[in-house]
């Protein structure tokens, strides 16, 4: 290092060609110019070629009537809606599958990851087998496995499997009773929010008290009692404003109730089980990455194995886990575009249909790329905040 | 995923394509020595590979006819199987020279997509197929309210389906797949109650199901589906070659020229036949199109006339057994009408 400093301090005065700063400035400028001119050239060429080939261009088509129907519509959508709304429906479906998949993958991944470090031989081996199977199969195959499995195994709608609580399972999906809230049910929502706020407050006070006096307070059970108890109380007080809409047999399918389609179900299971295998490995690496001395020191302080894991090991492991976990979340979101293979109307599928019905390939692909980019950036942003909060605060 | 790849490639191709110099498609095709033809991924009677891997069907034969007209050799064709979504981008980007893939001619496709339809090689209409064994008592599409309907995405079929149920104030839930094989598999597995596509397609698909006899095609036809080949817009010469290949097939049938008798017909003294077969002294109808004068002889020798092509692929000579119906020549009460070669 020192010798370089000396060299830099005495540049050869003769020519700039040998001046490293000027040189690097020159090359950086050159790269920027080349980059921008090639982008300009491509854009210019695209526009010119579109005109030459008589292909309509621009984003005006977004305001036209879509004319096709979509099977899963989280927001109101009919064939009379615009292409733009169709794309929004697709984007929402992607977000739904991504969020549900991330939650499920994280839960399964953590359980499997911790399971791989278990003292129990059987649990350890089962988790290892799980990881090795799901990690080594392409996600598309896993999706087909679940989808074909669902369609092959389950009976047709007229011979639906009856499950407890008025739910049904058949080839067309999973039917659950849907809660219908009557007037006055807002009270329950308010009670729930209140309970969460109170639980947070109790936790806060309990921490303060423990710091000050060392006395502990059963925060967990109090919170559970609050969060369950208050809404139930509100439910009873407001005169039980809840009825259930049960799925019923009609000519073709079951109608009514809450319906989870097999496309969504198999995509969710496939994506989350696939990603969970990677998350499990990340979690295992994170826990292994915490030095053994930490566990031993905690044990020496008299903590039992549960609190050691919860209070000492996991918080430190999270620092190692979160950055690669973000990558897995991004992968899951992007892999959700495989939905097209089984007909779940995610962004790729609907944008592809829009692209085909309008013939505007350049715009269609551009919209898709921007949408996935924004989704990924938002995920990264959120995870970066989490990461910053988890970072080791040195005292 | 492939359609995205093609979409991106198409977009990239549009970006990198030299903007000024673009030779005519005829010259490009002659130079590379074969015709690149976009077909379906496998629709019996229209374009589907047989057990030896040869593409069979009306759409595949139409490409052979164009190759015969251009090269005098019907084997100079390479087929590119395309899903409904991929087809237009593949043609726009120059990946294929002609799209002959049971594609419905619509105003939007003809104008805003940079395509030029050359004719209607098959007049079709959209219908529904159901499993009569599982749904006894359903004998009209109007009874399908509440049904799950399998359909291929990115087709006019998907749009007609939405229109039909809306017009008749019925509910349905669409089960949409990108690839024909995926739709077939889902319908066969019982994911949907009904399958909708062009009626000719339904008859073809029924043959591939696990128990064809259980399925019936409902009588309603809910749309007009004029299916025909398309070329890139802006290359008039190439569009003329494709269009007149189609007319030549019709005119050959009308004049009674068949694959078997085409050589005898060359000695005919009927001026109409002489003009068609390029035997008229000083006639240069083929040369005007940029082809050889015996172009029609080459076409008919390769694939026969339109009627022969029809019967062999979808008519009495095929498992589909579809009647000529409106696809008969105008002289026999149908809609197929070829303007004269003169």
Interface residues (C-beta under 8 A of the other chain):
Chain A: X42 X43 X45 X46 X48 X49 X50 X52 X53 X54 X55 X56 X67 X68 X69 X70 X71 X78 X79 X80 X148 X151 X152 X156 X158 X171 X172 X250 X251 X252 X253 X255 X262 X263 X337 X338 X340 X341 X342 X343 X345 X348 X349 X352 X353 X355 X356 X357 X358 X359 X361 X362 X364 X365 X366 X368
Chain B: X1 X3 X4 X7 X8 X10 X11 X14 X15 X16 X17 X19 X22 X84 X85 X88 X89 X92 X108 X109 X111 X112 X113 X114 X134 X135 X143 X144 X145 X146 X147 X148 X153 X154 X158 X159 X161 X162 X163 X165 X166 X172 X173 X174 X175 X176 X177 X178 X182 X186 X189 X190 X191 X193 X232 X233 X234
